[in-house]
């Protein structure tokens, strides 16, 4: 399949190789595969930035005010964008990477009628190939198999040399339906929803894509496995993803919410997060892979801290972040959260990327799914999340959060955070200036 970004990516790849020859630290750290991936990502960022500048877009201050306004439109200061679980639902927080893919394999093998998989990408490694073979086996048994993967992400994986096209071709050749998702009206939006729905009664939702690093021991991620009546609600979300239909207006009392960049002013995950922080009385714990201090988040957490709430964030450090170009913006944001009185914790260990996307408030409310708290997610990603009021699930999330804290470093010195931001300022400030909103 023709990749329209490839010519620009080729030129940027050559430029990155030149930076390596000049001894630039950030470029030296990249392998050849990472160089190609970064070049393709930058080609997309440059292209979408040009497209974005041609259109009026709300500033982050405007968006923060819109989200805050929606968050305050609730009775008795209680979050409204959530639901409780059905009495017959069985839920499990899937924290072990190998266990996640073992669960997928079992569900696929036990499927009788339908498998609906939405993912950002499949990668042509052992995990991707194994998953494809499992789906093919189900299709041969007469199970209806449908897969949605993002067109841009598949092109990027192909450009990196990770063979995504061969996986798609093999699925189609054996009777599966594969949709390379794109929005013709918004060419740089991507499908970032991660859903596995089996027989309309089993749902797996969270942050993992189909690749070796999501199945191995180094990365930290989480999903929710739900079996029962509530899983039936996911199929309509899948259908809207497949058709590109607009998401409904924010509906109080739902369990599953999806967001689209075209309706960024009504971003359900952000509004629910702000509702929960506003209602918090004891604790706010946020674990997110790519977390920036949006004005709305900073103000909400500062107000919670002033009320006596213990607010904590857990995210990547510069040694665990797989998106190194965002480290300047990451630490700048962490400085702002530190100044707001928030406890700041970062994961330790090179290559041990944190990829979770959830929060838990007062061990009562949980938001979990695919939404990052950076700039790119709200502007350009379609996302899907569970919003739930459940003490039992909240307790599971709280235990997982504490395990992450035990394996992290608390940044208790402001000067240390500022110093880390300055260390990445040379590249980071250029990215901020040229590619605003794309990281």
C-alpha positions in Angstrom: 0.0 0.0 0.0 1.4 3.5 -0.9 2.5 5.5 2.1 2.1 9.2 1.4 4.4 10.1 4.3 7.3 8.0 3.0 9.1 10.6 0.9 9.2 13.2 3.7 10.1 10.4 6.2 13.1 9.4 3.9 14.4 13.0 4.0 14.0 13.2 7.8 15.7 9.8 8.2 18.7 11.2 6.4 18.7 14.3 8.6 18.6 12.1 11.8 21.5 10.0 10.5 23.4 13.3 10.0 22.7 14.3 13.6 24.1 10.9 14.7 27.3 11.7 12.7 27.5 15.1 14.5 27.3 13.4 17.9 23.9 14.7 19.0 23.0 12.8 22.1 19.3 12.3 21.4 20.0 10.9 17.9 22.9 8.7 19.1 20.6 6.8 21.4 18.4 5.6 18.5 18.8 2.3 16.7 18.2 2.1 13.0 14.7 0.9 13.5 14.0 3.7 16.0 15.5 6.2 13.6 13.1 5.1 10.9 10.2 5.2 13.3 11.1 8.6 14.6 11.5 9.9 11.0 8.0 8.6 10.1 6.5 10.1 13.2 8.1 13.5 12.6 6.9 13.4 8.9 3.4 12.9 10.2 3.8 15.6 12.8 5.0 18.2 10.3 2.2 17.3 7.9 -0.5 17.5 10.5 0.9 20.7 11.9 0.6 22.3 8.5 -2.9 21.0 8.1 -3.8 22.2 11.6 -2.6 25.7 11.0 -5.0 26.1 8.1 -7.9 25.6 10.5 -9.0 27.4 13.6 -8.4 25.3 16.6 -9.3 26.0 20.3 -6.3 26.8 22.5 -5.5 24.6 25.5 -6.8 27.4 27.7 -10.1 27.4 25.8 -10.4 23.6 26.0 -9.6 23.7 29.7 -12.4 26.1 30.4 -14.8 24.1 28.3 -13.9 20.8 30.1 -14.1 22.6 33.5 -17.5 24.0 32.7 -18.9 20.6 31.7 -17.3 19.0 34.8 -19.2 21.4 37.1 -22.6 20.7 35.6 -23.4 17.9 38.0 -25.7 17.7 41.0 -24.3 17.4 44.5 -20.7 17.5 43.2 -21.0 13.8 42.2 -19.4 12.5 38.9 -22.2 11.8 36.4 -20.2 10.4 33.5 -20.0 6.9 34.9 -22.1 3.8 35.8 -22.0 0.9 38.2 -21.4 -2.7 37.1 -24.2 -5.2 36.6 -24.6 -7.7 39.4 -23.7 -10.5 37.0 -20.5 -8.9 35.7 -17.2 -10.4 36.4 -14.3 -8.0 36.2 -10.5 -8.5 36.5 -7.7 -6.0 36.3 -5.2 -7.6 33.9 -1.8 -6.3 35.0 0.6 -9.1 33.8 1.5 -8.8 30.1 1.9 -12.5 29.4 -1.4 -13.2 31.2 -3.1 -10.6 29.0 -2.1 -12.4 25.8 -2.9 -15.8 27.3 -6.4 -14.5 28.1 -6.8 -13.2 24.5 -5.8 -16.6 23.1 -8.3 -18.4 25.4 -11.1 -16.1 24.5 -10.4 -16.3 20.8 -10.2 -20.1 21.0 -13.5 -20.3 22.9 -15.3 -17.9 20.6 -18.5 -19.2 19.0 -20.0 -16.4 17.0 -18.0 -13.2 16.7 -14.6 -11.6 17.4 -14.3 -7.8 17.2 -10.8 -6.4 17.6 -9.9 -2.7 17.5 -6.2 -1.8 18.0 -3.8 1.0 17.1 -1.6 -1.5 15.3 -0.4 -5.0 14.9 3.3 -5.6 14.6 5.0 -8.3 12.5 6.8 -10.0 15.3 6.1 -13.2 17.1 3.2 -11.8 19.2 1.6 -10.2 16.1 2.0 -13.4 14.1 0.7 -15.6 16.9 -2.4 -13.4 17.3 -3.1 -13.5 13.6 -2.9 -17.3 13.5 -5.4 -17.4 16.5 -7.8 -15.2 14.6 -7.4 -17.2 11.4 -8.2 -20.4 13.3 -11.4 -18.8 14.7 -12.4 -17.7 11.2 -11.9 -21.2 9.8 -14.4 -22.5 12.5 -17.0 -20.1 11.1 -16.5 -17.3 13.6 -17.1 -13.8 12.2 -13.7 -12.0 12.7 -13.4 -8.3 12.3 -10.3 -6.2 12.9 -9.8 -2.4 12.9 -6.3 -1.1 12.9 -5.1 2.5 12.3 -4.0 3.2 8.7 -1.2 5.6 9.8 0.1 3.3 12.5 0.2 0.3 10.1 2.1 2.4 7.6 4.6 3.5 10.3 5.2 -0.1 11.3 5.7 -1.1 7.7 8.2 1.8 7.3 10.1 0.6 10.3 10.4 -2.8 8.7 8.0 -4.6 11.1 5.9 -6.2 8.4 2.4 -5.0 9.3 1.1 -5.3 5.8 1.8 -9.1 5.6 -0.3 -9.6 8.7 -3.2 -7.7 7.2 -2.9 -9.6 3.9 -2.9 -13.0 5.7 -6.0 -12.1 7.8 -7.9 -11.1 4.7 -6.8 -14.1 2.7 -8.3 -16.4 5.4 -11.7 -14.7 5.6 -11.2 -12.0 8.3 -12.5 -8.5 7.7 -9.7 -5.9 8.2 -10.3 -2.2 8.2 -7.4 0.3 7.9 -9.1 3.0 9.9 -9.0 6.6 8.7 -11.2 9.7 8.6 -11.3 11.3 5.1 -12.5 14.6 6.6 -9.7 14.7 9.2 -6.7 12.9 7.5 -4.4 13.0 10.5 -6.8 11.6 13.2 -6.0 8.0 14.3 -7.9 5.2 15.8 -6.3 4.7 19.3 -9.2 2.6 20.7 -8.1 -0.8 22.0 -11.1 -3.3 22.3 -11.4 -7.0 22.1 -15.1 -8.1 22.1 -15.9 -11.8 22.0 -19.5 -13.1 21.4 -20.9 -9.9 22.8 -20.3 -11.1 26.3 -16.6 -10.6 26.9 -14.7 -7.3 26.7 -11.0 -6.5 27.1 -10.2 -2.8 27.1 -7.1 -0.9 28.0 -3.8 0.3 26.5 -2.0 -2.8 25.0 -1.4 -3.1 21.3 -0.4 -6.3 19.5 3.4 -6.5 19.7 6.2 -8.3 21.5 7.0 -5.4 23.9 3.4 -5.4 25.2 3.6 -9.2 25.9 7.1 -9.1 27.5 8.1 -8.3 31.1 9.7 -4.9 30.6 6.7 -2.7 29.8 4.0 -1.8 32.5 0.5 -1.8 31.3 -3.1 -2.6 32.4 -6.4 -3.7 30.9 -9.9 -4.5 32.3 -11.4 -7.9 31.5 -15.2 -7.8 31.8 -17.5 -10.8 31.3 -21.2 -10.3 31.7 -24.2 -8.2 30.6 -22.2 -4.9 30.5 -19.9 -6.3 27.8 -22.8 -6.1 25.4 -22.6 -2.3 25.4 -19.2 -2.5 23.7 -20.5 -3.7 20.3 -22.3 -0.5 19.5 -19.1 1.4 20.3 -17.2 -0.9 17.9 -19.8 -0.3 15.2 -19.4 3.4 15.6 -15.7 3.1 15.3 -16.0 1.0 12.1 -18.5 3.4 10.5 -16.8 6.6 11.6 -20.1 7.7 13.1 -20.0 10.7 15.4 -20.0 9.9 19.1 -23.2 10.8 21.0 -23.2 13.7 23.3 -22.0 13.1 26.9 -24.6 10.8 28.4 -24.6 10.6 32.2 -24.8 7.1 33.6 -22.9 5.2 30.8 -20.2 2.7 31.4 -18.3 3.0 28.1 -17.3 6.4 26.6 -15.6 7.2 23.4 -14.0 10.5 22.3 -13.2 12.0 18.9 -10.9 14.9 18.1 -13.7 16.6 16.1 -15.6 17.0 19.4 -12.6 17.8 21.6 -14.5 20.4 23.6 -16.7 17.5 24.9 -13.8 15.0 25.7 -15.5 12.5 27.9 -12.4 11.2 29.7 -11.1 14.6 30.5 -14.5 15.8 31.8 -14.9 12.6 33.9 -11.4 13.0 35.3 -12.2 16.6 36.3 -15.5 15.6 37.8 -13.8 12.9 40.0 -11.0 15.3 41.1 -13.7 17.9 42.0 -15.5 15.3 44.1 -12.4 13.8 45.7 -12.3 13.9 49.5 -9.2 11.7 50.3 -7.1 10.5 47.3 -6.5 11.1 43.6 -4.1 8.7 42.0 -3.3 9.1 38.3 -1.1 6.7 36.3 -0.6 7.7 32.7 2.1 7.0 30.2 2.2 10.5 28.6 1.1 13.0 31.2 1.4 16.8 30.7 0.1 19.5 33.0 -2.9 20.8 31.1 -4.3 24.0 32.7 -7.5 22.2 33.7 -5.6 19.3 35.4 -3.2 21.6 37.2 -6.0 23.8 38.6 -8.2 20.8 39.6 -5.4 19.1 41.4 -4.2 22.3 43.1 -7.8 22.8 44.4 -8.0 19.2 45.6 -4.7 19.5 47.5 -5.9 22.7 49.2 -8.9 20.7 50.4 -6.6 18.2 52.0 -6.7 15.5 49.3 -3.5 13.5 48.7 -2.9 13.8 45.0 -0.3 11.6 43.3 0.8 11.1 39.7 2.9 8.2 38.3 4.4 8.5 34.8 7.5 7.8 32.8 10.9 9.2 33.6 13.2 10.3 30.8 14.9 6.9 31.0 11.7 4.9 30.6 9.8 7.2 28.1 9.7 5.6 24.7 9.0 9.1 23.2 12.2 10.8 24.1 11.4 14.0 22.1 8.6 14.7 24.7 10.8 14.6 27.8 11.2 18.4 27.9 7.4 18.9 27.9 7.0 16.0 30.4 9.3 17.5 33.0 8.1 21.0 32.5 4.6 19.7 33.3 5.8 17.8 36.3 7.3 21.0 37.7 3.9 22.6 37.4 2.2 19.7 39.2 4.9 19.7 41.9 4.3 23.4 42.5 0.6 22.6 42.8 1.3 20.3 45.7 1.0 17.0 43.8 3.3 14.0 44.7 5.2 13.2 41.5 6.5 9.7 40.9 8.4 8.4 37.8 9.2 4.9 36.7 12.8 3.6 36.9 14.9 1.7 34.5 16.0 2.2 30.9 13.6 0.4 28.5 10.9 -0.2 31.2 8.2 2.0 29.6 5.1 2.7 31.6 2.1 2.5 29.3 -0.9 2.5 31.7 -3.8 4.9 31.3 -6.1 5.0 34.3 -7.0 6.9 37.5 -8.7 6.0 40.8 -10.3 8.5 43.1 -11.3 7.9 46.8 -11.1 4.1 46.0 -14.5 4.6 44.5 -14.3 6.0 40.9 -12.1 4.5 38.1 -11.4 5.7 34.6 -9.4 3.2 32.5 -8.8 2.8 28.8 -6.7 4.2 25.9 -6.6 8.0 26.6 -3.3 9.6 27.3 -3.1 12.9 29.1 -0.7 14.5 26.6 -1.5 16.9 23.7 -1.7 14.4 20.8 -4.4 12.2 22.4 -7.1 14.8 22.7 -6.3 16.6 19.4 -5.9 13.6 17.1 -6.9 10.3 18.7 -10.2 8.5 18.9 -10.2 6.9 22.3 -12.3 4.5 24.4 -12.5 4.2 28.2 -14.5 2.6 31.0 -15.9 5.1 33.5 -17.1 3.2 36.6 -18.1 3.6 40.2 -17.0 0.4 41.9 -15.3 -0.1 45.2 -14.0 -3.6 44.3 -12.4 -2.4 41.0 -11.1 0.7 42.6 -9.3 -1.4 45.2 -7.7 -3.5 42.5 -6.5 -0.3 40.7 -5.2 1.1 44.0 -3.2 -2.0 44.6 -1.7 -1.8 41.1 -0.9 1.9 41.6 0.9 1.1 44.9 2.9 -1.6 43.2 3.9 1.1 40.6 4.9 3.5 43.3 7.1 0.9 44.9 9.0 0.5 41.6 9.3 4.3 41.0 11.2 7.3 42.2 9.5 10.2 44.0 10.7 13.6 42.7 10.7 15.5 45.9 13.2 18.2 44.9 11.9 20.9 42.6 15.4 21.8 41.4 15.8 18.2 40.3 12.8 18.3 38.1 13.8 21.7 36.6 17.3 20.3 35.9 15.8 17.4 34.1 13.7 19.7 31.9 16.7 21.8 31.1 18.7 18.7 30.1 16.1 18.0 27.3 15.5 21.7 26.4 17.8 21.8 23.3 15.6 19.4 21.3 12.4 19.8 23.4 12.1 23.5 22.8 12.4 23.1 19.1 9.7 20.4 19.1 7.5 22.7 21.2 8.0 25.6 18.9 7.5 23.8 15.6 5.1 21.0 16.5 2.8 22.4 19.1 0.0 20.1 20.1 1.4 17.1 18.2 3.3 15.4 21.1 
